[in-house]
Amino acid sequence: MLLTNISMPRYLTKSRFKLGLDCPAKLFYTGKSQYPDTSEDDAFLEALAEGGYQVGALAKCYYPEGIEIKERGYDIPLNKTRELLTKSNVVIFEGAFQYKNLFIRADIIEKKGENINLFEVKSKSFSGSDYKDMLSKKGFLNSDWSDYIYDVAFQKYVITEAYPNWNVHAYLMLADKNSVSTVDGLNQKFLLKTVEDERTIVEIVGDVSIEAIGEEVLIRVCVDDLIDRIYNGTDTPNPPEQSFSDYIHYLADNYERDEKIIVPIHKDCKICEFQATPEQEHEGKLSGFKECWKRQLRWDDKMFELPRILDIWD
């Protein structure tokens, strides 16, 4: 087995869960230097992430009493979150929660007594009034919103299992298409900056008090009903074979053991990010894409030089 760091716990995090939803086989390749990841150099994804950083920073400004947990890793953030949650009322940014081999950092947690409001901040815009605008005409979860709802459903599951005596409510915090900023150059108050370890952070410029940032331009949409549909397997016309919780632990257990989940090859293999270039392979790097296809088709390297059906447009 090829492990990147055997001393660190192998938790299924938000990003790994989303990767596993996309293709469970990718969980074996992610985070390993032997397998190049083209998404790390994707300019479009980087631009989306940068927009998310700025919206996330703006969202925090709406909770001036919020306490941010800046430490990275697992133990310290978990301990600080537990300590803060002993308060009757508190707002936490980047709170850490663990249940078994699942781990998340939540954008914003608002605790009021025994009620927990989970806010997942997204840069995606929304023009509706409630969750029903995220459904298709047939009443199922709209594919445009599926990734976002599953993301927050995973987080709600972890928090609920970690604190079963509390009432957890989940919200998406989105850019409101119906709102107009009452402050000129609002985005210029949140500048992106790359720090020494190549992380992107937001640098606050000037006054970002409630009065200075004007009327709110983000909307909070409660998605509890949509999450219940996911938990019950009724969010899609084709119910999955496994329950949502069973599937989460299936992904988590295989990731923890560093065991590859074998997935039948499919059309989306074309856009797999774990594809090494010939130059990278010459340097000793490995292609996750080729490994999957070799295993299932009994191909050798020469077969990949032939035209494939994936090369046909549309």
C-alpha positions in Angstrom: 0.0 0.0 0.0 1.1 3.5 -0.8 0.5 5.8 2.2 1.4 9.4 2.3 1.6 9.8 6.1 0.8 6.7 8.2 1.0 8.7 11.5 -2.0 10.8 10.6 -5.6 9.4 11.0 -7.3 8.7 7.7 -10.6 10.5 8.2 -13.3 10.9 5.5 -13.5 14.7 5.3 -15.9 16.9 3.4 -13.6 17.1 0.4 -13.0 13.4 0.4 -16.7 12.6 0.7 -17.4 14.7 -2.3 -14.6 13.0 -4.2 -16.0 9.6 -3.2 -19.5 10.7 -4.5 -17.9 11.6 -7.8 -16.1 8.2 -8.0 -15.3 6.0 -5.0 -12.1 4.7 -6.7 -10.6 8.2 -6.5 -10.3 7.9 -2.7 -7.4 5.5 -3.2 -5.5 8.0 -5.3 -6.1 11.3 -3.6 -3.4 12.9 -1.5 -0.7 10.6 -2.8 2.3 12.2 -4.5 2.7 9.1 -6.7 -0.6 10.0 -8.5 -0.6 13.4 -10.1 -3.9 15.3 -9.7 -4.7 17.6 -12.6 -7.4 19.4 -10.5 -4.6 21.1 -8.5 -3.6 23.0 -11.6 -7.2 23.7 -12.9 -7.5 27.5 -13.3 -11.3 27.3 -13.5 -11.6 25.4 -10.2 -9.1 27.8 -8.6 -11.2 30.8 -9.6 -14.3 29.2 -8.1 -12.4 28.5 -4.9 -11.2 32.1 -4.7 -14.8 33.4 -5.1 -15.7 31.0 -2.3 -13.0 32.4 0.0 -14.4 35.9 -0.4 -18.0 35.0 0.1 -17.0 33.0 3.2 -15.2 36.0 4.7 -18.2 38.2 4.0 -20.5 35.6 5.7 -18.4 35.8 8.9 -18.9 39.5 9.0 -22.6 39.0 9.6 -21.7 37.3 12.9 -19.3 39.8 14.6 -19.4 37.7 17.8 -18.1 34.6 16.1 -15.0 32.9 17.2 -12.7 31.4 14.6 -10.7 28.2 15.1 -7.6 28.8 13.0 -5.5 25.8 14.0 -5.1 23.1 11.4 -5.1 19.3 12.0 -7.5 17.4 14.1 -6.9 17.3 17.9 -6.6 21.0 18.7 -9.6 22.1 16.6 -11.7 19.3 18.0 -10.8 20.2 21.6 -11.4 23.9 21.0 -14.8 23.2 19.4 -15.9 21.0 22.3 -14.9 23.7 24.8 -16.7 26.5 22.9 -19.8 24.3 22.7 -20.1 24.2 26.4 -21.4 27.8 26.2 -25.2 28.2 26.0 -24.9 30.5 23.0 -21.9 30.8 20.7 -21.0 31.2 17.1 -18.0 29.3 15.8 -16.2 29.6 12.5 -14.4 26.5 11.2 -15.7 24.3 14.1 -14.3 20.7 14.0 -16.5 17.7 14.5 -15.6 14.0 14.5 -17.7 10.8 14.5 -15.8 7.5 14.2 -13.6 7.9 11.1 -15.6 11.0 9.8 -14.3 14.5 10.2 -15.5 17.9 9.1 -14.8 21.6 9.6 -18.0 23.6 9.4 -18.1 27.1 7.9 -20.3 28.6 10.6 -21.9 27.0 13.6 -24.5 28.9 15.6 -25.4 27.3 19.0 -28.5 28.5 20.9 -29.2 26.3 23.8 -29.6 22.8 22.5 -30.2 24.0 18.9 -27.4 24.0 16.4 -27.6 25.9 13.1 -25.1 24.7 10.5 -24.4 27.3 7.8 -22.5 26.0 4.7 -21.4 29.1 2.7 -21.3 28.8 -1.1 -20.5 31.4 -3.8 -23.3 30.1 -5.9 -26.2 32.5 -6.4 -29.8 31.8 -5.6 -33.0 33.6 -6.7 -35.6 31.5 -5.0 -37.2 31.9 -1.6 -36.9 28.4 -0.1 -35.6 24.9 -0.8 -38.5 24.1 -3.1 -36.7 26.1 -5.8 -34.0 23.5 -5.7 -36.3 20.7 -6.8 -37.0 19.5 -10.4 -40.4 19.7 -11.9 -41.0 16.1 -10.8 -40.2 17.0 -7.2 -36.7 15.4 -7.0 -33.4 17.1 -6.1 -32.3 19.3 -9.0 -28.9 18.2 -10.4 -27.6 21.8 -10.2 -27.9 21.7 -6.4 -27.2 18.0 -5.7 -23.5 18.4 -4.9 -24.2 21.3 -2.5 -27.0 19.5 -0.7 -25.1 16.3 -0.3 -22.1 18.2 1.1 -24.2 19.8 3.9 -26.1 16.5 4.4 -22.8 14.8 5.2 -21.9 17.6 7.6 -25.3 17.4 9.4 -24.9 13.7 9.7 -21.5 14.0 11.4 -22.6 16.7 13.8 -25.8 14.9 14.7 -24.0 11.7 15.5 -21.3 13.5 17.4 -24.0 15.4 19.5 -27.1 13.2 19.4 -28.9 15.2 22.1 -29.0 18.4 20.1 -31.3 19.6 17.4 -29.2 20.3 14.2 -30.6 22.4 11.4 -28.7 22.9 8.1 -28.6 25.9 5.9 -27.0 26.9 2.6 -25.8 30.5 2.7 -25.8 31.8 -0.8 -25.5 35.0 -2.8 -29.0 36.4 -3.1 -29.7 37.4 -6.7 -32.5 39.6 -5.5 -30.3 41.7 -3.3 -28.2 44.8 -4.4 -25.1 45.8 -2.4 -25.6 49.1 -0.7 -21.8 49.5 -0.4 -19.6 50.2 -3.5 -16.5 48.0 -3.9 -17.6 45.5 -1.2 -15.5 42.8 -2.7 -12.4 45.0 -2.4 -12.6 44.7 1.3 -11.7 41.0 1.0 -8.3 40.5 -0.8 -6.9 37.1 -1.5 -3.4 36.4 -0.3 -1.2 33.3 -0.6 0.8 32.4 2.5 4.1 30.5 2.9 2.5 27.0 2.8 0.7 27.9 -0.5 -2.6 28.3 1.2 -5.0 31.0 0.1 -6.3 33.3 2.8 -8.5 36.4 2.8 -7.0 39.6 4.0 -9.5 42.1 5.4 -9.1 45.7 4.2 -10.7 48.5 6.1 -13.9 48.5 8.2 -16.1 45.3 7.9 -18.5 46.1 10.7 -22.2 45.4 10.1 -22.7 49.1 9.4 -19.7 49.3 7.0 -20.7 46.3 4.8 -24.3 47.5 4.3 -27.4 45.4 3.9 -26.9 41.6 3.7 -26.5 40.2 0.2 -26.4 36.6 1.3 -29.5 34.5 1.9 -29.9 31.6 4.3 -31.9 28.7 2.9 -32.9 25.9 5.3 -32.3 22.5 3.5 -33.4 20.1 6.3 -36.3 18.8 4.2 -34.0 18.0 1.2 -31.5 16.4 3.6 -34.3 14.2 5.0 -35.0 13.1 1.4 -31.4 12.1 0.9 -31.4 10.2 4.2 -34.6 8.4 3.2 -33.4 7.7 -0.4 -36.3 9.7 -1.9 -34.3 12.6 -3.4 -34.0 10.7 -6.7 -36.3 8.7 -8.9 -33.8 5.8 -8.6 -33.3 5.0 -4.9 -29.7 3.9 -4.1 -29.0 0.3 -3.0 -27.3 1.6 0.2 -28.7 4.1 2.7 -26.9 7.4 2.9 -25.3 6.5 6.3 -24.2 3.1 5.1 -22.6 4.6 2.0 -20.8 7.2 4.0 -19.2 4.5 6.3 -18.5 2.3 3.3 -16.4 5.1 1.8 -14.8 6.0 5.2 -13.9 2.4 6.1 -12.3 1.7 2.7 -10.4 5.0 2.8 -9.2 4.3 6.4 -7.9 0.9 5.3 -6.4 2.5 2.2 -8.2 -0.1 0.1 -9.3 0.7 -3.5 -13.0 0.6 -4.3 -13.4 -1.1 -7.7 -15.8 0.9 -9.8 -16.9 -0.1 -13.3 -15.4 2.1 -15.9 -17.7 4.7 -17.3 -17.9 7.8 -19.6 -16.8 10.1 -16.8 -13.5 8.4 -16.7 -12.7 10.8 -19.6 -12.5 13.7 -17.1 -10.7 11.8 -14.3 -8.2 14.1 -12.7 -5.8 11.2 -11.8 -4.2 10.9 -15.3 -0.5 11.2 -15.6 1.1 12.7 -18.7 3.8 10.6 -20.6 6.4 12.9 -19.1 5.2 12.3 -15.6 5.0 8.5 -16.1 8.6 8.7 -17.4 9.5 10.3 -14.1 8.0 7.4 -12.2 4.5 8.8 -11.5 1.4 6.6 -11.7 -1.9 7.1 -13.5 -5.0 6.2 -11.5 -7.0 6.2 -14.8 -4.8 3.6 -16.4 -4.8 1.4 -13.2 -8.6 1.2 -13.3 -8.8 0.4 -17.0 -5.9 -2.1 -16.9 -7.6 -4.0 -14.0 -11.0 -4.2 -15.6 -10.0 -4.6 -19.3 -6.7 -6.5 -18.9 -5.0 -3.9 -21.0 -1.3 -3.3 -21.3 0.3 0.1 -21.9 0.2 -0.2 -25.7 -3.6 -0.4 -25.7 -3.7 3.2 -24.3 -2.0 4.4 -27.5 -5.1 3.4 -29.6 -8.1 5.6 -30.2 -10.8 5.2 -27.6 -14.6 5.8 -27.6 -13.9 8.5 -25.0 -12.1 10.5 -27.7 -15.3 10.9 -29.7 -16.8 14.3 -29.4 -20.1 14.5 -27.4 
